[in-house]
Structures are given as structure tokens and as C-alpha cells.
Amino acid sequence: MTADPAGPAPTARLKPNAIGFVDALVIGLNATSPAYSVAAVIGPIVALVGVYAPGALFASFVPMLLIASAFYYLNKADQDCGTTFSWVTRALGPWTGWLGGWAIAMTGVLVVGSLADVAVSFGLLAVGLDSWAENAFVRQLLTVLLIIVMTAVCVIGTELSARVQNVLILAQVAFLIVFVVVALYRVYAGTTSFDSVEPSAEWLNPFGAGGAALTGGLLLGVFIYWGWESAVNLTEEVEDSATAPGKAGVWSTVILLVTYLSVGFAVVAFAGTEYLADNAEEEEFVFALLAGEVMGGWDWVVLLAVATSALASTQTTIIPASRTALSMARRQALPAHFARIHPRFRTPDVSTWWVAAIAIAWYLVVNRISENALFDSLTALSLLIAFYYALTGVACAVYYRRHLTESTRNLLLIGIGPLVGAGLLTWLLVRSVIDMADPANSYSGTSWFGLGPPLVIGICIVLAGVVIMVALRLGRSPFWAERRGVVDPRLVHGKER
């Protein structure tokens, strides 16, 4: 079913069957940076919905699962490492597909530096080098070095990347389990110094705090699941590429749900809502504040959980951006040198190093403006993520449109489900734009052109993408002549090629 890219075929291809289902699952999990993500949002979510924070985390899972279903079925039809770029191009046309690919590539650029910074900061805190963590020059130097090292791991080979990720996920999960168990034990034993409260099943009610509060909680919660699709970006390198990457993506969202609910219950029960709400601005450093209280002299365990989480995600976040750039270049939607594959390692070395170089430049330049500007750039991520996830949901229903009425299963899993997920994410996108328009809602609290800095950053990224897209279109690349595809009916009925 997968058509050959326009133009001459590349001299080398990504290494097939380099990793298995479990490796892809682990990479999908680590790409979300679970410990870092839940630490970053638990305080702000509690400030909005109180003890119903687990309910908001559960509600945020729903659109992710629906979009994961779209990724699964689209990957069955087209095993292309460009994922959303390739699928949306086939379903909705090259213009929309190019913008989807641009959004994926830019999310990597925006977030890699911040993830590496968190990995360095928490790693230094874990080993007692607090003064190094507070020194901006030392921290930024180590951050740049870390990005270079993790990029080299990505280039050397997918197998090496998978082995590194397997170690990091084991460490991260072990640390989080210890934290959750100890925190809940101390809550029930009554040995905490906080206004602790015993967990209740009622906390899972997403509507407990009211609709307005839930909207704000969803805006925060839905994006901590972002990243699981990294497993699908490796589809050309995974065994059983037609189904295993998609299954890894779906299972990643389910495992993340269990992880987030466990940590959410433990943190809210141990610290209480008032403390978490009062310290919401500390974001991911709330774990640094709670580590000593929960673990005593073993607080380094929690600090290492966040450090390994951010470290793993630093590497895995490079994967979607680099593979998407590779896919776009193969179809002549980007300059040809981005399609180069290392003859020995069989990885997209040029696009991988380009992603790292642009991410480093972005990290250093934005830090020169202010640390708040870096946080504002991360907030702008929500716009890009919601955009390309929603596009994927719509593309799934459009691509399989001729088969939606063949069975109830098709209608629900390939049509209605992805469309509902796309609708929810579109609604969140609109809400994000409305909230970001108010400068008071930004980290810096300043105004750029009368708008909040995150919205200005998001608009500039989109405009830059449009300008580059038009410039490439004027170059008369064959990519812009691609037609919308038609799905192979055998794929709908589960018969692989």
C-alpha cells in the first residue's frame, strides 16, 4: 500500500527489525517523561480542581487513547516514520500534511533543551551539587553537553537507544514506585507533617470541581501524555512494523494513565491540596520540595526519578523530529540532505544532528532573554501538539471513510473515536489560544504585541512554517503534486500484507 517517495530512492534505508515491541513500548513511555511530567503539572492542576486532580488526569487520558487508535490504524495502512506528515498528506493533501510535519519537528526543537536542563538540575541536586544547579553557566554548559551525548546515542543506532531507554525506564519506574508506596504508607500511618488526607475513589470524578475548573485542568493534563507516538515514529525499524508500533502507542497511554493516577493519588494524599496549590508555581520542583519530607535521607531517590525521566525524554524527543524530517525529505518536501541515512548505523544522522543543533540554539537564545521566556516557549507546545494530534484523528476518519459503515467496530474505532478525539483537542486548542492571548497568564506576565508570549511564539512558529512551505512550493517539488490516497480494504479487516 505504501507508495514510493517521489524522486530517486535513497541509497540506504533505516535498519529494519532493529528493535521489538517491548523496546518500542519503552521508548513511547520514556518520550512522555512520566516523572517529570506529573511533577510539573500536579501542583497547577490541584490549584484548579483540588482533590479531583486524579479525575482531571483520567479525563485527559480519553482524547489520547482515541488519537492512539488513529495512529494504530493509520500505521497499518502506511508504515512511514513520518507518521502524521505522511498520513495527513495522503488523506488531506500535501499542504496540510506539510504543516503537520512542521508541527512535529518544532515540538522537538522547543522542548529538548528544557528536558535536558531538568535532567541536569535534578541530577546535580540528587548528588548534592546544589551550587552547580544554581549556577546558570554551569547548568547550561552541562545541558548542551548532555544534548550532544544523547544525540550521538540516537545516531549510533536504534538498538543502542533502546538499551539505554530500557535501563532508564526501569530506574524511573522503580523510583516512582518507592515514592508512591512510602508516601501512602505515611499517610495511613499518620506520620506526615502535612495536612494529609486519605485517598478516596471520589477523587476520580473529573466533574467534582465543576466544568470551568475541569477545562483548565484538561489543558494541563492532556499534554503530559504527549510523546507516546515516538514508538510509531520508529515503525520502519520495529519488528512487525504494521501492528507492533501502533500497539506500543496504545499501551503506552494506558500504562501512563496508571502511573499518573498512582503518583497523583500519593502526592495529593501526602501533601494536601493547600500546600500543592500554594507551591503550584514551583512546577516540577514540587518533587524536590516533597522528596525530603517523604523519603527523609533517601530524597535522592525521588530526585533521580525526575532526572532519569527528563534524561530519557531528551533522547526520545529527538526521534519524532528527526524521523519526520527524514520522511519529508524523502518525499522532497524538505531539502534532500535531510534524507541522508548513515551507511553504517542506518539512522538519519543529518536530520538528527540538525534537530539537536536547532534545539541547542533555541535553548541558549531563549535563556538569554529570560528563564520565563523558556517556560513560555514550552507553553506554546500545547498549540502544536493539539494541532497535529487533531489532524491525525481527522486523517484517520477521512482515509478509511469508505469502510466506516462496514461494521460497528470500524465506525467506532476508525471513525467516531478519532473524530471525537480530534474534536476534544481542537476545543482545547481554541481554549489555549484564548488563555494565551492574555499576557497575565504567561510565566513572565509581560505583553508581546499586546498578547501573551506563548501565543506570540506559537504564531511565529506557524508563520515561519508557512513561509518555508511556500518557498519550497515555488521550487516546484513533485511533493506538491501528490494525490490523496485510498486505503487498502485488506488492512481494515486485519489482513496484513
Secondary structure as UniProt FT lines:
FT   TURN            16..17
FT   HELIX           21..31
FT   HELIX           34..49
FT   HELIX           50..52
FT   HELIX           53..77
FT   TURN            81..83
FT   HELIX           84..92
FT   HELIX           94..126
FT   TURN            127..128
FT   HELIX           130..134
FT   HELIX           136..156
FT   HELIX           158..189
FT   HELIX           201..204
FT   TURN            206..209
FT   HELIX           211..221
FT   HELIX           222..225
FT   TURN            226..229
FT   HELIX           230..233
FT   HELIX           235..237
FT   TURN            241..243
FT   HELIX           244..278
FT   HELIX           280..285
FT   HELIX           286..295
FT   HELIX           296..298
FT   HELIX           300..330
FT   TURN            331..332
FT   HELIX           336..339
FT   TURN            343..345
FT   HELIX           349..369
FT   HELIX           371..379
FT   HELIX           381..399
FT   HELIX           401..406
FT   HELIX           408..410
FT   HELIX           411..416
FT   HELIX           417..436
FT   HELIX           439..441
FT   TURN            449..450
FT   HELIX           453..474
FT   TURN            475..476
FT   HELIX           478..481
FT   HELIX           489..492
FT   TURN            493..494
//
